[in-house]
């Protein structure tokens, strides 16, 4: 009997969507690395200098971009459902791949 673990072959991922998710994750990194573009005092919003409220704005934008990238990755990488016990993968026809067949094979 083999001791190697069973590896399930998942459908291929959509590389274009994964690249888009990577770009969305890189936007806040690049934008905040360009400190010279926002290292200033004016314009003030509610008494806060531009530097402060601009960075706070990026907290909200980064959350939105991260969530969007997460949803895109979920769409790009197809999920193969498991049975209710969680010990076998279901195939596209609804039967279980790891469940023994009537003839005794898997």
N, C-alpha and C positions, 0 to 999 in steps of 0.2 A: 504494500500500500504506500502511496506517495505521501511525503510529509510536506510537500510544497502547498501553500495556501491557494485556494481557488481564486482566480482573478477574473472578474467579470469584464467583458469587453463592452465599454460604453460607446455610444455613437460619437462620431467626431464632433469637436466643438467648432463653432462658427468663428474663425479667426478674425474676421472683419469686426464682429461685435466685440470680441475681446480686445482688439486694438482700440476701438472707440472707448471702452471702459478705461483702458490705460491712459488715454488722452484726457479723459475727464478727471482722473485722479492726479494727473500731472499739472493741470491748470492752476490749482491753488499753490502748489509748490513753486512753480515758476513765477506766478504773480507776487508772492510774498518774498521771493528772493530778490526782486527788483526794488530794493529799499529806497533808492533814489527817487522813485516815482511817487512815493507817498510819505517821505520824511519831511513833512512841512506842517505848519501851524494852521494855515487857512485853507479852506473855509471851515469855520466852526459850526457844529450842529449841537444845539442844546448846551452850549458852553464847552463842549469837548473838542479838542483840536483834531484836525483831519487825521493825523497819525493814529489816534486812538479809535475813532469811530470807523475808520477804514479797516483796521484789523478786526474789529468786532463784526463788521459786515462780512468779512471773510470767514468768520466762524460759522455763520449761518449759511453762506454760499458753499463752504466746504462740506457741511453736513448734507446739503441738497445734492451736491455733485457725488459724494460718496454713496448715498442711497441710490441715486440714478445708476451709478456704475455697478452697484450690487445687483440691481434689477436686470441690467443688461447682461451681466455674467450669468445669472440664473437662466436667462433666455438663450444665451449662447451655448451653454453646456446642458444638453438634454438630460433629464433625470430618468433613471430606470427604476420604477417602483419596486419595492420589496413586498413580500407577503405579510400578513398581519403579525406573524411571529418574528419577522425580521431576520430569518435565517436563509432565505432564498430570494433570488431576483425573479420577477415576472417578465415574460417576454411580451412582444407586441400583440400576441393573440390571447393574452390573459392566463395562459397556463404557466406553471412554475418551471423554471429551467432546472433547478436543483432537485426537484421532486422526482422520485423514481417513477418510471412509466409502468404500464401494465405488464410489459415484457421483462421487467426487472432492470432495464438499463436506465441511465440518467439522461 
